[in-house]
Amino acid sequence: MPYRVGVAGFGTIGKAVGRRLLAGEVEGMALAAIVSGSRRKAEAALAEMGGTAVPVVSPRELADACDIIVECAPTAAFLEIAEPAMRAGRQMVTVSAAALLDHMEIVDLARRHGGRVIMATGALLGLDAVRAAAKGTIHAVTMITRKPSRSLVGAPHLAKIGVDVMALTEPTMLFDGSARDGARGFPANVNVAAALALAGIGPDRTRLQIWADPHLERNTHVIQVDADSASFELRIQNVPSPEKPGTGKITALSMIAALESLSSPLRVGT
């Protein structure tokens, strides 16, 4: 019997995952239910995919009905999705590393109830190496993120510093500080930095720079790691999703790859 998969959040990422599940492209898994902030939009999207039999339910109903939860909802909804999923002992695949940093009690809840939080990190390369290095001593981790200006519109930190990114004509550094503070100031933009912090030396010791660059077309991340086992620098340029420029196309593919690893007889990567 296939795993019953629930998708929480049916936007850019959720729809991409749902479409693959409905098409039978993820071995051993089937879309069982979804959660959405707009039932009407969700049902319309499901109908376009041929998934009219898939119910739109509440977060608690999702946890009761599904074996695996794919969490890709807005940051504000993270706890509403994660808490019942962990209490039900489910596996939850998520990209919401920034939300998890502020709610690490979810990990304790998972531990007590037999649940599991799986961070999908395909939008950022090299985390296997960072995790391995963290088993020794990491001296420093720095991440430099450069994004097209439109990708950063709406970030809370912009209102705090009074910057209109769409008015910028040259590359401008908007933030230089800890990954924890960066995740709070740019919650929809730097889940990758929060994931890096969780894999390595934590959100307070991981340094983050965020730049808006009106000349860029792709979201670009550079990671620099200095450890007693290795020193390395990693770079990735992610193609923005047409529907949501702040989210790279590879993010949804990362979720799908994480799902496949849960049922595949071969898993590549630690």
N, C-alpha and C positions, 0 to 999 in steps of 0.2 A: 504494500500500500504506500502511495507517495506521501511525503511530508505535506502537511497542510500549511500553506504559507499565507500570512496576513500582511498586507501593506498598509502602513500608517502614514498618511500624507500622499495624496494622489496628484502631485504637481509634476514638475519636469522629471525628477528622478523616479518617483513612484509609478508614473505612467510607463516609463521605459522598462522598469522591472516587471510591471504587470503584463505588458505586451509580450515579453519573452516567456513568462510563465504560462499565459493563455495559449501561446503558440507551441507549448510543449518543448521549448528549447533548453530548459533546465532539467536535466535528468533527475527523476525521482522526486519532483516537486510539482505541486499544483496550487494555483491561486484559490484560496478558500473564502477570503473576505477582505474588505478594505475599510479604513477609516478616512474620512475627509471632512474638511471644514465646510464644504458645500456639497450636500447630497445631490443636488440637481446637476452640477458640473461633473461630479464623479460618475453618476449614472449615465450621463451623456457620453463621457469618455469610454466607459465600459462597453456601451452599446456599439461604439465605433470599432472596438476591438473584438466584438463578438462575445463579450462576457456579461451578457444581461442576467445570467443566472447567479452571478457573484453578488452577495449582499453587501450593502453599506451599513456598518454597525458602529457601536460605541467602542471606546478603547477597552473597556472591561469585557465586552462580548468578544472582541478580537482575541484577547488573551485566553478566554475560555475555549474558543473554537479552533485555534491554530497551534501548531507545534513550533513554528518559527515566525517571528515578527520582523519585518523589514521596516525600520523606523527612519523615515525621511520627511518628517513633518516640520513645520516651523519651530524655531528654537523654543518659543514660549509654550509649545505643547509637549515638550520632551517628557516632563514628569508625568503628565496625564497618560502618556503611552507607556513609558518605561515601568512605572510602579506596578500596575496590574500584571504586566508581562512577567516581571521578576517574581511577584508573589505567586504566580501560577507556575513558576519553575520553567519558563520558556527560554529559548535561545533568541536573542534579539540582535540582529545585524543593523548597525547604525553608522551614519557619517557624522553624527552630532557630537563631535569631540569637545567642542566649546561648551555645550550644555552640560556634558558629563563632568567637566572640570568643576562646574559650580554645584554639581549634585553627585558627588562621589559616594553619597549614602546609597545610591542605586547599586553600587558594587557590593556593599555590605548586605543589601537586601537579596541580591542574587546569591551570595554565599549562603545565607540562611535558608533559602527556599530551593536551592538547586538550580537556579537560573544561570544564564551566561550572557555577558555582553561581548559582542564581537565587533571590533572597530574595522570597518572597511576603509582601506587606506590607499587604494589604487591611484588616487589623484596626486599622491606624493610618493616618489620612489625612494628606495633605500632604507625603509624602516626595519627590514630584517637585519641589516648591518648595524643600525643604531641599537636595536634590542640586544644584539650580540655584544656590542661594545659596552653596553650598560651592565653586563655581567662582570666586567672588569671595572676600570675607572675611566670615566669620561671627564675631561678637564673643561671643555667648553662646547656649546652647541649654539650656532647662530643660523637663523633663517631670514633670508631677504626675499620679500614678496613684492613683485611689481605687477600691477594690473592696469588694464585700460580704464580710464576715468569712469566710464559708464558702469563698470563692474562694482564700483564702490558707492554708488549713489544710495543714500538712505542709512548709511552706517552711523550709529549713535555718536561715535567719536568726532565725526565731521561737524555736527552741531555744537559739540563742546568747544572745538577750536575755531569755529566760524569759517570753514572753508567750503566753497562751492567747487567741487571737483570738475564740474562741466565747464567751468570758466578757466581752468588751467590751460596754459599753452606750452609749458615745459614740465619735464619730470619733477615731481615734488614729493619729498619725504613727509608723510603724514604722521608717522608713529615710529618711535624707537624706544623699546622698553622690554618688559617681560612678556612671555607668551600668555600668561594669565591675564594681564591687563589688555593685551592686544585682542584676545578672544572676547573680552567684555565690550571693547570698543568697536569691534568689527565682527559680531557674532555670526553673520551670514557669509563672511568672506574668508575667515582664517581657521576653519575647522582643521585644516591641514597642520597649522602650527600647534594647535592643541593636541592633535594626534602625535606629532613629533615629540612634544613634551611628555606625553604619557609613555612613549616608547623609550625615552632617554632619561634625562636628569630632572624632569619635573618642570612645571609651568613657571616657577619663580626663577630658576637658573637658566632656562632657555631664553635666549635673546631673540627678539623679533623686530625687523624693520618692515614697514609697509610704505610702498611708493605708489602714487598715481602717475601714470604715464599716458598722456593723450596720443602718443605716437604708436603705442602698442596695440596689437590685435589679439594677443594671447595672454592668458594668466601665467606668469612666470615665477617659479620658486627656485631658490638656490639654498642648499643646506651645506653648512660647513661644520665638520665635527673633528675635534682634537681629543684623542683618547690614548690610553697607554697601549692599546692593542692595534690601533690604526688611526691614520688621519685621512679624511676623505672629503671631497666636495661633490655634490650631486646637483644636477639642474634638470628641470622639467618645464616644458611650455605646453600648457593645456589649452585646447581649443574651446572657447566659450560656447555654451548652449545657446541656440538662437532665441529660445523662449525666456532664458534667464541668464544674462551675460556673466553674473557673478558665480555661476556654477559651470564647471568644465564638463564637456561631454563624457570624459573618462570617469566621472564620479558615478554615474549610473552603471557603467560597465564594471566598475569596482564592486558595486553591490551585487551584481549578477555573478561575478567571479567568486565573491565570498560565499554566496549561496551554493554555487557548484562545489566548492571545497567541502561543504558539509555532507555531501552525498557521494562524491567521487571516490573511487578506490585508490586514486593517486592524488596526493596533495603536494604541490611544489611551493616551497617557502615555509619558514618557521611559523 
